[in-house]
């Protein structure tokens, strides 16, 4: 993993990192709050030996004291001295408990010993430290005094007595928090790396192309407004998502130049991947370019198009297939110019049989003859086989994958279902891409100046480009071609000639 991959991982998993950091810091704070405060009292002991008259004797005496210091430090932590201190103060504890709170350390190349005592009570910590030192002095005197009662060669003096401690030394809140921060970062990085390694969802174009075996023809950014209103008003919308669908519309003309697809099935592997919203806006984008588009709700199990477009859902595709109503009567005009919708109709008990019938193919062929494009919103491929049945009789299929949601094995299963029926896969679309972080989608429509001053002119220019964007699809019937620049040319020429005559006069 290089630095760029590491940065991408942090941007993608920053929530995991923050949660781990917060949990670790809160844990450190909780440990500090639950830990019993301990106060520390300390004394200092001085070890001396009988000095000789010569310089050599003085040196030997100093060396003897330094060697004694190490042994004395061990005696200070012994059980005998602890019991003598307990008996002297009348403490309600064992010698082992006192020994656990006593530490003694000898400074190198010195004859000094530092004694430290921890206790929840500052007064008792002071008393234990002073009593322990006094008892140690007495014990050394007993140990070092010869049997004949002569002067001992070594003695210990309390050089500094313990004072009353003011602030506790345990818990060390600052150190605990810093340790919590370090542990949280380490834990967060570890969890983020593990989650990234175990993540089997589709998050980039390369993965989508490898699994689908086709190119990515569009990337649709996440737009929370689509939850309220699935259809985009292309005549007044220049947002990032609208431009993404315009780009998708442009890419459709390069998928099959010799035989451009006119009946397109839009499907996905699982529900909740933006399939219906994508189908609606593909149809609207084609209609914006001056095409006559029919949108079919091929999901006869959980239809949604009539809800998104405010249409009647009781009469539609299934009604026509069952012979209850004619196709012309079931088609519904929408508020969007150029878009006609055939809703699902009543939910039948046998959707797969209806979609695979000759009547279904006849309806699709009739719509092909009447419209420039026919877009079919079908069911997810992993759940049922309805989409594969529709795809087998279509000109091509667009498969949807939702960023960070569609699993790789689900997408591979869906692609395998299409390949099994010989359906031509036109391309893949990655939907709900994040607008921030790794894999983000960005677009800026206004290149110069302020958006508010140029929005109207930008929309007019976008509409003109849309009218010229897609070539008329090849078909066997006569279609009314869109108005071309040549047809509007005489008006422009007449206006220019009039201006020149006025300038000459």
Helices and strands as residue ranges (DSSP letters): H 3-12, H 14-34, E 39-49, H 55-76, H 79-89, H 95-100, E 102-106, E 112-119, H 122-144, E 154-160, H 173-198, H 205-212, E 216-221, G 224-227, H 240-252, E 263-268, H 275-288, E 293-297, H 305-308, H 317-321, H 327-330, E 332-333, E 339-342, H 351-355, H 358-370, E 373-377, H 386-392, E 396-402, H 408-420, E 425-433, H 451-469, H 485-504
